[in-house]
Amino acid sequence: VAEDRREQGWCSVMGFDHDVVVAALTEDPGTAEGMHAGDVVRIPRSGVTDWRVILPEEMFGPDRSGALLEAIDRLRGYA
């Protein structure tokens, strides 16, 4: 039986491919051998257990997704 190993990590999201997040690691993982900051990873939606988006003025999490969309619109000049 394969051990379910998860690790908290920080990534810079590059894009999405259906239900997969394509991201670059922003720091070396603590336990995942062979992975380093800058490596591009593909994370299935089911593998994301929590998230944070850090914008210049604020940080957003799952409980503030509506406010995140509004902030993105402001940054794009739509609001």
KOLROKE-350460 format. One line per 10 residues: number of its first residue (from 1); their letters; for each residue y, x, z of C-alpha. Coordinates in nm, 2 decimals. Last residue first. Example, Ala and Ser with C-alpha at 12.3 -4.5 7.8 and 13.67 -1.06 7.14 Angstrom:
# KOLROKE-350460
2	sa	-0.11,1.37,0.71; -0.45,1.23,0.78
//
This chain:
# KOLROKE-350460
79	aygrlrdiae	4.76,-1.42,-1.15; 4.62,-1.28,-1.48; 4.77,-0.93,-1.44; 4.43,-0.76,-1.44; 4.49,-0.64,-1.08; 4.59,-1.00,-0.98; 4.27,-1.14,-1.15; 4.06,-0.88,-0.96; 4.23,-0.99,-0.63; 4.15,-1.36,-0.70
69	llagsrdpgf	3.78,-1.27,-0.77; 3.76,-1.07,-0.45; 3.91,-1.36,-0.25; 3.63,-1.58,-0.38; 3.37,-1.32,-0.29; 3.49,-1.29,0.07; 3.18,-1.35,0.27; 2.98,-1.12,0.04; 3.21,-0.83,0.11; 3.56,-0.73,0.02
59	meeplivrwd	3.78,-0.43,0.10; 4.15,-0.43,0.05; 4.46,-0.25,-0.10; 4.32,0.00,-0.36; 4.00,-0.20,-0.41; 3.68,-0.14,-0.22; 3.39,-0.37,-0.31; 3.12,-0.40,-0.05; 2.76,-0.50,-0.09; 2.45,-0.61,0.10
49	tvgsrpirvv	2.08,-0.65,0.02; 2.08,-0.53,-0.34; 1.72,-0.46,-0.44; 1.66,-0.81,-0.57; 1.95,-0.76,-0.82; 1.76,-0.47,-0.97; 1.92,-0.13,-0.92; 1.95,0.11,-1.21; 2.07,0.46,-1.11; 2.30,0.71,-1.26
39	dgahmgeatg	2.30,1.04,-1.07; 2.66,1.16,-0.98; 2.57,1.23,-0.62; 2.21,1.35,-0.60; 1.85,1.22,-0.62; 1.55,1.44,-0.60; 1.44,1.34,-0.26; 1.55,1.00,-0.13; 1.61,1.05,0.24; 1.98,1.10,0.31
29	pdetlaavvv	2.11,1.01,-0.04; 2.37,1.24,-0.19; 2.71,1.08,-0.24; 2.89,0.87,-0.50; 2.57,0.76,-0.67; 2.65,0.63,-1.02; 2.58,0.26,-1.10; 2.40,0.03,-1.34; 2.33,-0.30,-1.16; 2.04,-0.50,-1.30
19	dhdfgmvscw	2.01,-0.88,-1.33; 2.13,-0.89,-1.69; 2.25,-0.53,-1.76; 2.55,-0.48,-1.54; 2.82,-0.21,-1.54; 2.94,0.12,-1.41; 2.93,0.04,-1.04; 3.04,0.33,-0.82; 2.77,0.38,-0.57; 2.74,0.42,-0.19
9	gqerrdeav	2.40,0.42,-0.04; 2.21,0.26,0.24; 1.84,0.34,0.21; 1.54,0.14,0.15; 1.17,0.24,0.16; 0.90,-0.03,0.12; 0.59,0.18,0.17; 0.33,0.15,-0.10; 0.00,0.00,0.00
//
